[in-house]
Amino acid sequence: MDAMNIAIVGAGFLGVASAWHLTQIPGARITLFDTKGIGAGASGIAAGLLHPFAGAKATRNWMADESFPETLALLKIASQTIATPVFKQSGIFRPATTLQQHEDFYKRASEYADCSWCETTPSPLFTKPGLFIPAGIQVDCPLYLEGLWKACSKRGAKLIIETINSPSDLSDFDISVFTIGTGFLDLKEVMTPPLSAVKGQLLELCYDDILECGVSSHAYLAQNKHKIITAGATYEHSWQVEGPDIERCEAEIRAKVAAFCPKLADLALHECKAGYRAVTKDKKPFFVEVSPNCYCLGGLGSKGLLYHAWLAKRLFKTLQK
Ligand SMILES: Cc1cc2nc3c(=O)[nH]c(=O)nc-3n(C[C@H](O)[C@H](O)[C@H](O)COP(=O)(O)OP(=O)(O)OC[C@H]3O[C@@H](n4cnc5c(N)ncnc54)[C@H](O)[C@@H]3O)c2cc1C
């Protein structure tokens, strides 16, 4: 069989997962391009919460049953490759801080067997009852990307640090795949569904103890690094400052954390980080075949961990035919 040269542009969750799946195609040679390197976009700073009830009302997410196991499979491959767990399945608790949340979360617990209403909170840190999702996962995102990319490299995939400005830059390749997050807003030559960038900021707070589970209410908490808790995130549709805006982020996130976990709201600041989500109008990811040899995948919004592996597998199935 002739070798098939495949270029993937963008080394976030989607690009690295695509590289992994496409290395399974016999004869495929994978080259991953990124302006800055692995995890340089939103994926490198994501808080790492993964569960099928994301969103304000905790409705079961679109395609969650199909996509969640695909992500879990890649998390295990990454962990095995670097012989270090890149995730913990500690469960995720969704404290209800308003009457509306109480109503929504309570209803969800009555609708689905894989979540339950907790009048007694899983930790005394939390001051509100809420919804507990036992399958919920906290992912160390930089470590996950490191592990998965190592698995890709072992199968011969190569990384090139370069910005791709047009599909014509890749004319030497048989197939090109764009997974460039908010980079689509600058790449006018390829058609994607209308996208907007939503800025997200989070706080890394110093914490000596262990957080028993991930938490997601109007703000969320995750613990993926030693002695650090991540508290996030803002959803900014306009901004004056590019990158971290500590004052704005602290004011918003600390107040939201105080509503369900006052003891952690005033922890000392370690770092403030910012990234940009690529969001479609219907908040669903897109998979566009621009031509038989050019594909665009993206629009993961706030649910990159949930959708990336499933979308990458869909690409694999399409190209395998
Ligand atoms: C603060 C914050 C917290 C989040 N927390 C979570 C969470 O807890 N759980 C969750 O599921 N999701 C979370 N998300 C969402 C998640 O991070 C995104 O959905 C996901 O990272 C998108 O992945 P991606 O691979 O599509 O894009 P990205 O990770 O943004 O990757 C795109 C890559 O393309 C590269 N690139 C762009 N243009 C070009 C070009 N022209 N040439 C070459 N390279 C290019 C960039 O350098 C970048 O590395 C969070 C997002 C933010 C901002």
The ligand as a MOL file (V3000), in Angstrom:
LIG
                    3D

  0  0  0     0  0            999 V3000
M  V30 BEGIN CTAB
M  V30 COUNTS 53 58 0 0 0
M  V30 BEGIN ATOM
M  V30 1 C -10.2230 28.6750 31.1270 0
M  V30 2 C -10.7260 27.4660 30.4090 0
M  V30 3 C -11.0620 26.3330 31.1400 0
M  V30 4 C -11.5460 25.1860 30.4860 0
M  V30 5 N -11.8590 24.0860 31.2310 0
M  V30 6 C -12.3370 22.9780 30.6130 0
M  V30 7 C -12.6590 21.8200 31.3670 0
M  V30 8 O -12.5100 21.7750 32.5870 0
M  V30 9 N -13.1670 20.7550 30.6940 0
M  V30 10 C -13.3470 20.7650 29.3350 0
M  V30 11 O -13.8200 19.7560 28.7940 0
M  V30 12 N -13.0340 21.8510 28.6020 0
M  V30 13 C -12.5470 22.9470 29.2020 0
M  V30 14 N -12.2410 24.0580 28.4720 0
M  V30 15 C -12.4770 24.0200 27.0150 0
M  V30 16 C -11.3150 23.3200 26.2970 0
M  V30 17 O -10.1100 23.8680 26.7540 0
M  V30 18 C -11.4450 23.4730 24.7830 0
M  V30 19 O -12.7110 23.0120 24.3610 0
M  V30 20 C -10.3790 22.6600 24.0610 0
M  V30 21 O -9.1240 22.9000 24.6010 0
M  V30 22 C -10.3510 22.9470 22.5580 0
M  V30 23 O -9.3980 22.0840 21.9970 0
M  V30 24 P -8.8920 22.2800 20.5110 0
M  V30 25 O -7.8800 21.2110 20.2740 0
M  V30 26 O -10.0650 22.3670 19.5950 0
M  V30 27 O -8.2300 23.7370 20.4730 0
M  V30 28 P -6.9310 24.3490 21.1910 0
M  V30 29 O -6.5630 23.6210 22.4160 0
M  V30 30 O -7.1550 25.8190 21.3220 0
M  V30 31 O -5.7540 24.0550 20.1480 0
M  V30 32 C -5.6230 24.7510 18.9450 0
M  V30 33 C -4.1340 24.7640 18.5900 0
M  V30 34 O -4.0040 25.2590 17.2530 0
M  V30 35 C -2.8520 26.0530 17.1810 0
M  V30 36 N -3.0500 26.9430 16.0100 0
M  V30 37 C -4.0220 27.8660 15.8440 0
M  V30 38 N -3.9350 28.4180 14.6060 0
M  V30 39 C -2.8710 27.8260 13.9980 0
M  V30 40 C -2.2760 27.9440 12.7010 0
M  V30 41 N -2.7640 28.7890 11.7800 0
M  V30 42 N -1.1840 27.1680 12.4000 0
M  V30 43 C -0.6780 26.3030 13.3090 0
M  V30 44 N -1.2230 26.1440 14.5640 0
M  V30 45 C -2.2940 26.8900 14.8940 0
M  V30 46 C -2.7800 26.7640 18.5300 0
M  V30 47 O -1.4300 27.1410 18.8200 0
M  V30 48 C -3.2860 25.6590 19.4670 0
M  V30 49 O -2.2230 24.9040 20.0260 0
M  V30 50 C -11.7160 25.1950 29.0740 0
M  V30 51 C -11.3620 26.3320 28.3420 0
M  V30 52 C -10.8590 27.4560 28.9850 0
M  V30 53 C -10.4710 28.6560 28.1810 0
M  V30 END ATOM
M  V30 BEGIN BOND
M  V30 1 1 1 2
M  V30 2 1 2 3
M  V30 3 2 2 52
M  V30 4 2 3 4
M  V30 5 1 4 5
M  V30 6 1 4 50
M  V30 7 2 5 6
M  V30 8 1 6 7
M  V30 9 1 6 13
M  V30 10 2 7 8
M  V30 11 1 7 9
M  V30 12 1 9 10
M  V30 13 2 10 11
M  V30 14 1 10 12
M  V30 15 2 12 13
M  V30 16 1 13 14
M  V30 17 1 14 15
M  V30 18 1 14 50
M  V30 19 1 15 16
M  V30 20 1 16 17
M  V30 21 1 16 18
M  V30 22 1 18 19
M  V30 23 1 18 20
M  V30 24 1 20 21
M  V30 25 1 20 22
M  V30 26 1 22 23
M  V30 27 1 23 24
M  V30 28 2 24 25
M  V30 29 1 24 26
M  V30 30 1 24 27
M  V30 31 1 27 28
M  V30 32 2 28 29
M  V30 33 1 28 30
M  V30 34 1 28 31
M  V30 35 1 31 32
M  V30 36 1 32 33
M  V30 37 1 33 34
M  V30 38 1 33 48
M  V30 39 1 34 35
M  V30 40 1 35 36
M  V30 41 1 35 46
M  V30 42 1 36 37
M  V30 43 1 36 45
M  V30 44 2 37 38
M  V30 45 1 38 39
M  V30 46 1 39 40
M  V30 47 2 39 45
M  V30 48 1 40 41
M  V30 49 2 40 42
M  V30 50 1 42 43
M  V30 51 2 43 44
M  V30 52 1 44 45
M  V30 53 1 46 47
M  V30 54 1 46 48
M  V30 55 1 48 49
M  V30 56 2 50 51
M  V30 57 1 51 52
M  V30 58 1 52 53
M  V30 END BOND
M  V30 END CTAB
M  END
